Amino acid sequence: MVEEKPLSSGPKAITSRGRKVELTDLSTHEAEPQRASSGIDELDRVLGGGLVAASAVLLGGDPGIGKSTLLLQVTAAFANKGLKCLYISGEEAPAQVRMRAARLGLQNAPVTLGAETNLRDILTTLDAERPALAIIDSIQTMWLDTVESAPGSVAQVRACAHELVTFAKRRGVAVVLVGHVTKEGQIAGPRVVEHMVDTVLYFEGERGHQFRILRAVKNRFGPADEIGVFEMTGDGLAQVPNPSALFLSDRDRPASGSVVFAGIEGTRPVLTEIQALVAPSILGTPRRTVVGLDSGRLSTILAVLEARCGIPFTGLDVFLNVAGGMRVSEPAADLAVAAALLSAREDVAIPTDCVVFGEISLSGALRPVGQTENRLKEASKLGFNQAIVPTNSKLGQAEGVKLRHMADLAAFVGEVFGTN
């Protein structure tokens, strides 16, 4: 057994930053976090309005998805705004980082580069430079000499993250940590790292698509589940201010198995296309392939269709996909998934000017979902003229959109597909 002493330990006087204070004594200015805007609207939206001073942000994503490219553009944007920024890479040499910066047209940005993995040297440099923003790429390559294990191990990742987060709070430096992910898509290392930091972001996207989604799954300074949409181009990541139009750009004519879902990501309404294909299976156990949705939710919807509507999918292969590389997790997509499955099975196309959303209960009833008015406004803005919604939905003002109310799944199947 060996005692481990972290760098932040040791006796020290309690400063004004750590003193006790009554909640009622804080002024409005002191209670609100100080934010710095990057000028990249999609990033500022995900962060809750901008980068908060003395905050710790953890960014995860698949290898090669564009994490380093995004952070280099973000660092250059903050530096051009007048913030002192330090980019520390444990995976690349400064010349390699500059090569990528030149490809992105950022070679003249006033960003300080560093290549180091020894956390003690990094903290010493940060303490001397006192930047407003420090990028650590990545936390798995850092090592602390007081921990006797290899870089990337659970002990090293936990200890290094603790020291960096403590330094951020003590010195007022905003720190962004890059984290590797496992094959399941979760950030590698101990889960306690996600509890230490203030904000956890995931950079998502499919290799075959040019779209990238920056998603907040935890944010102490703004709404969680907010997203920012980027497009990967030859000059780096470009913002996508209207993702709904981009995800629906290829819908020209009606096609069976294709349904438009009006979803909500954080505070933003996003319209996406859900595609289904149903075909006879030659296997003993039919295949269920899902991309962009929860496979367990698909199994539940198939069971409800068979038990409550008498529509079996036995002996049929089912393929389900969310177009554009988008990931949908809210239950409001249930009705759109069911509509896509029935459309593919019956070979009946849903009108191209129709959006669908609603939650399906196990009894077959359709339950209303939140922010119905915002979903309909986004649909109307993009030229959709009708919507299929659950009964008792709180509509507000839905100008220009004809509503078709459905009480349960059986009524939906009978009215839309002419069967029951």
N, C-alpha and C positions, 0 to 999 in steps of 0.2 A: 504494500500500500504506500503510495507516494502522495504527499500533499501537493496540490496544485494551487498556486497563487496567481490570480489574474492580474493583468497590468493595471487595472483600474482600482485594485485594492490598496489598502494602506491608510493610515490616519490622515485626516485632513479636516480643516475647519468647515463648518456648514456655511455656505455662501447664501446670498440673498435668493439665488435661484432655487435653493433647496429648503428655505425656511417655510414654516407653517403660515398659512394665509386663509382668512375666512372667504368663503365664496362671495358673500355680499360686499366684500371690500374691493373686489376686482372691478375696475372700470370696464366699460364696453370695449374700449380700445385694447386693454390688456387681455380681455377674454377671447377676442377674435384672433385667430392665427394670422401671422403675417405671410402673405402669399406673393410669389413672384411669377409673373406670366411669361411664358416662353414665346408667345406669338404663334405657336402651333395649336390651333383651336381644338383639334381632336385630342391632343394630349392634355391640355388644360381642362377639358370637359371630364376626362377620366379621373384626373387628380382632384376634382372638385372645385376648380377655379384657378388652379395654379400650384406651384411648388411651395410647400410650407417650410419655413425656416426650422432647422433642428429636427427635421423629420427623417425617418428611415423608411426606404421603399425597397421592396423585394420584387424583382422582375424575373419571371420564369418563362421558358418556351423551348420548343424542340430545337435540336441542333440545326443550324443553317437557316432558321426561320427568319432571321434578320434582327436579332436582339442587339448585337453590337452596332449594326448600321443605324438602328433607331436611336440608340443612346448617343452615338457620335453626332447625329443630326440634332438631337435634343441639347447636348452639351454645347455645340456650336451656336444654337439659337439662344441659349441663356447667356453665353459669353458675348454674343453680339448685342445683347440687351444691357451689358455693363456688369454682369456678375463675374466674379473670379471663379473659374472652373478648373478642376483637376481631374484628368482621366487616367486612372491607373489600371493597367492591363497585366494580368498574370499569365496570359495565353499568347500574347503577341509582343514583338519588339516595337519600340517607338517608330522605327522606319516602316514597319508593316501597317501600323495604325495611320501614319501619314499617307501611305500609298492608298489606303481606302478613303481617306479624307480627300485626296486629290481626285479620285474617281467620282466622288460626290460633289466636287466643287467647293469644298470647305477648307482647303489648305491654308487660307488666310485668316481663319477664325482664331481669335486670341485664346486658345485652349492650351493648358500646360499638360504635357504627356509624361507618363512614368511607366516603367516596366519593373515590377517588383512583386514578390510573393511573401516576403518576411513581414508579418504584420507589425512587429515592433518598429521597423524602419518606416513603414507606411504611416503609422500613427505619429511618429516623430516628425515626418514631413508635413502631415496635415496640421499638426500643432504649430509648426513654424510658419507655414504658408497661410493658414486660416482661410481656405476658400469658402465661397458660399455654397458650392456644390461639388461633391466628390463622387466619382463613379468607380466602383470596384468590380472589375470584370475578370474573373468571377470569384464568388465566395469559396467555391470548391478548390481553387488553386492556392488559397491563402493558408499559411501555417504559422502557428504560435510556438515559440521555442519552449514555453513552459508546459506544453502538452506533448507527451511522448507517444505520438501516433502519426501516421502518414497523412499528408494533405488530402482533403476530401473525405476523411473518415468522420463518423458522427461526432466524436469528441472535438475534432479540430473545427468542423463547421459550426458547432454550437458555441465554442469558445471564441472563435473569430467574430461571429455575428454579435455575440454579447459585447465584446470590446468595441466594435464599430458603432453599435447602437448607443452604448453608454457615452462614447466620445461625441456622437452627434448631439445628444441631449445636453452634455456638459459644455460644449464649445459653440453650440448654435450652428453647426454645419449640417446641411442637408446631404444625406448619404444614400446612394442608390446601389443596391447589391444585385448582381446578376446571379441567378441560381440555375443549375442544370436540372433537368427533369428526368424522371424514370420512364420506362417504356409505357407505363399507364398514363403518362402525361402529368403526374404530380411532381412538385418540386422535390428534388432529392435531398436527403439529409433528415435530421430530426424535425418533427412537426413543430417543436417549440420555437424554431426560428420564425415561423409565420406568426406566432403569438408575440414575439419580441418587437417586430417592426410595426409601423403605423399603417402601411399600405402594402397590399399584395396585388401585383398585376401579372396577368398571363398574356403572352403574345401568341396568338393562335393563327392557324391558317393551314391550308392544304398545299403541298408542294406543287400540285398541278394547277393551282389557281393563283392569280396575281393579288388576290385580296388578303389583307392581314387584319386581324381583329385584336385590339388592345383592350383587355377586359379587366376591370377591377373586381376582385372577389372579397376584398376587405379594404376599408378606408375609414380611418378615424376622423378625417376632415372633409368628407363628402359622401355622396350616395354610393353604396356598393352595387355591383352588377351593372355599372355604367360601362359603355363601350365607346371606343374610337376606331374608325375604319380608315385603313391606309391601303394604297395600291403600290405594289412593288414594280418599279420601273428601272430602266437602265441608269437613271440618275439618282436612285435611292427611293425612299418611301415618300409617296405623294398623298396628301390628304384627300379624303372622299367626303365632301360635305353633305351629299345626299345619297346615302348607301342604298336606300330603297330603289331608286331609279337604276342603280348599277346592278343590283341583284336581279332585277326583272328586265334587263335590257334585251334578252333574247326571246321574249314571249311575243311571237308574231301572230300565230294562229292557234285555234283550240286544239288541244291534244289530250287524250284520255290519260288519267293518272297524274295530271298536273293541276295543283291547287295553290292559290296565293293565300298565305297566312299573314294576318296583320298582328305582329307581335310588339312587345315592349321590352326594350333592353335598357334597364336603368330608368332614365327619364325620357328616352328617345324612342318614338315609334319607328319600327323597321318592318318593311314588307319583304317577305322572302317567299320563294317558290318551293313547295314540297312536292317531290316527284315519287311516284310509286309504280312498280311493275309487278304484275302477278302472272305467273306462268305455270303450266302443269309440271309437276316434279317427277323425275325419273328415279329419285332416291326413296329409300324407305322412310327416312325422316326429312320432311321438306326443309329447305333452307330459309333462314330469316336473317337477312343482311341489312344492317342499318348504318347509315353514315350521317352524322350531325344530330342525331336524336338518341334518346335513351332506349335501349333494346327492351328493357323491362316494361316500359310504357307501351311499346308496340305489342308485346304479348298480351297485356291487359286489354287493349283496344280490340284485338282480334278475338279474345274470349268474350267480351261484351257483345260484339257483333254476332257471334254465334249463339250465345245464350239468350240475348234479349231481342234479337232481330231475326234469328233463324238463318243467318248467312254464314255457312261454314267456309273455312279456308283449308280444310283437310286435303292433303295431296297437292297443294299448290305452293310453289316457291314464292316468297314475298321479298322484294327488294325496295328499300325506302331510302331516300336521299334528300338532303337539304341543299339546294343549288347554291353555287358560289363559295362553298367551303364554310358556310355559316353554321354555328351550333345553336340549337334551340333547346331550352331546358324548361320553359314555363308550361304548366298544364293547359294553358289556353290553346295550345296547338293540337289538343286531342281531336277536336272536330275536323280540323283541316287534314289531319292524318287519316281519319276515318273516311273523309270525302275522297282523298286521293286513292285509298285502297279500293273503295267501292267503284270509283271511276275507272280504275285499271281493270278490276274484275269484270265489270259489266260492259267495258269498252264504250263508256258514255263520257263525253267531255264536259267539264264544268265551263260555263261561259268565261271568257277571258277578262270581262269587266267586273268579276265578282270576287270578293274577299270572304274568307271564312275564319271564324275563331269561336272558341267555346270549350269548356271543360266537360268531360264525360265522366259521370259517376258510375259506380259498379251496378247500380240499378238501371242504367240506361238513360237516366235523366240528364239534361243539359244544364249546367250551372253557369250563371253569368260570371264574367271576369272583370277585373279592374281596368280603369282608364279606357273604357269603351269609346268615349268621345274622341280621345287623342288618336286612337286607332282609325276611326272613321274619317277624321280630318286628314290624316296622312293618305288614306286611300283615295279620298276625294281629290286631293292635290295632285295625285298621280293619274287621275282619269278613270278611276273605278266608279261605276254607277250603282252597284248593288252589293249588299252584304248579307250573309247568313249568320245570324246571331242567336244566342239563347233567349228564351222568353224572360222577362223581368230584368233585362239589362238596363243599367242606368245610362241613358243615351245622351242627355243634354241636347246640344244642337248638332244635328247630323244633316247639314244642308247638302243637297245634290246627290245623296246616296239613298237608294231605295232599300228598305230593310225587310228581310224575310225572317220572321220569328219562328223558332223551333222549340217545342217543349221538351221533347225527348228524342233519342236516337231513332226510334222506330218511325216517328213522324217525319224526321229528316229523310230517312231512306225512302219512305213512301212518296213524299212530295217531290224530291229531287230526282230519284231514280225510278219512280213509278212501280215500286215493289214493296212488299211488307212481309 
